[in-house]
Amino acid sequence: MKRNKENYKEFETLNCNLCPIYGNCISSIIKYKDVSTFEKEAKKISYKKNSQIFISDHSAENLYIIISGQVKLLKEYELSNPVIMYIVHQGEYFGYSSLIDKEYLITAHSFSDITICMFNKSMINKILINNFEFNQMILNSFYTTLRNIIENTFIFINGTMDAKVAQGLIILSNNDGKIDLTKEEIALIFGSTRETVSRTINKFKRKGLVEIDKSIIYIKDKISLKKITKELRLK
């Protein structure tokens, strides 16, 4: 896939031991056994916000892990606005299709400025064959992603509006609890109206759960927001 050089940068060195997500990464497991292969074939890359990383139905060639920032996974269907399936955060893998399929099932865009590591399919296959611990890491990571998607879907189908917006804010926030999106953008992402989202966020603000500075929202009380996500609609 051709990349826009203005939005894309490849680092010359990895510096794995200094990486903030070292404990979640392949490099922490293979250690010295496959280190020469790893350093030769793994790539550290940065993308600007809203850059395309890969597209659904295109050749699935790489597995990725996020060092910093967030990635949104989209299913485009035949709609004017793609559906966000999942927000990938620091230390999480994405691009699992490369392990078992020929094509990506979804599209991946950077949700913020990001830094990621990219591992090609041939290298991953070599490590999978020879390393049980890595197999367990990938299975655990995949299970966590699947569990989060199921939880999110349940809340968005069965939750009250407060629950949906609370869960949406948690999903969209970065590690510092910051959401650099307008209320219109949040409403568009979750298929609601600006008025409904704005009213709910302002309610959270009055309760001290969030702060708003211009278009930026800061989560102040994530525990209370998580409690709100458990509120279900009355049948």
HELIX and SHEET records of a PDB file:
HELIX    1   1 CYS A   16  LEU A   18  5                                   3    
HELIX    2   2 TYR A   22  ASN A   24  5                                   3    
HELIX    3   3 SER A   27  ILE A   30  1                                   4    
HELIX    4   4 VAL A   35  GLU A   41  1                                   7    
HELIX    5   5 SER A   97  ILE A  100  1                                   4    
HELIX    6   6 LYS A  121  ASN A  130  1                                  10    
HELIX    7   7 PHE A  132  ASN A  158  1                                  27    
HELIX    8   8 MET A  161  LEU A  172  1                                  12    
HELIX    9   9 LYS A  183  ILE A  189  1                                   7    
HELIX   10  10 ARG A  194  ARG A  206  1                                  13    
HELIX   11  11 LYS A  222  ILE A  228  1                                   7    
SHEET    1   A 5 TYR A   8  GLU A  10  0                                        
SHEET    2   A 5 LYS A  43  TYR A  47 -1                                        
SHEET    3   A 5 ILE A 114  ASN A 120 -1                                        
SHEET    4   A 5 ASN A  62  SER A  68 -1                                        
SHEET    5   A 5 TYR A  93  PHE A  94 -1                                        
SHEET    1   B 4 GLN A  52  PHE A  54  0                                        
SHEET    2   B 4 THR A 107  SER A 110 -1                                        
SHEET    3   B 4 VAL A  71  LYS A  75 -1                                        
SHEET    4   B 4 VAL A  83  VAL A  88 -1                                        
SHEET    1   C 3 LYS A 178  ILE A 179  0                                        
SHEET    2   C 3 ILE A 216  ILE A 219 -1                                        
SHEET    3   C 3 VAL A 210  ASP A 213 -1                                        
END                                                                             
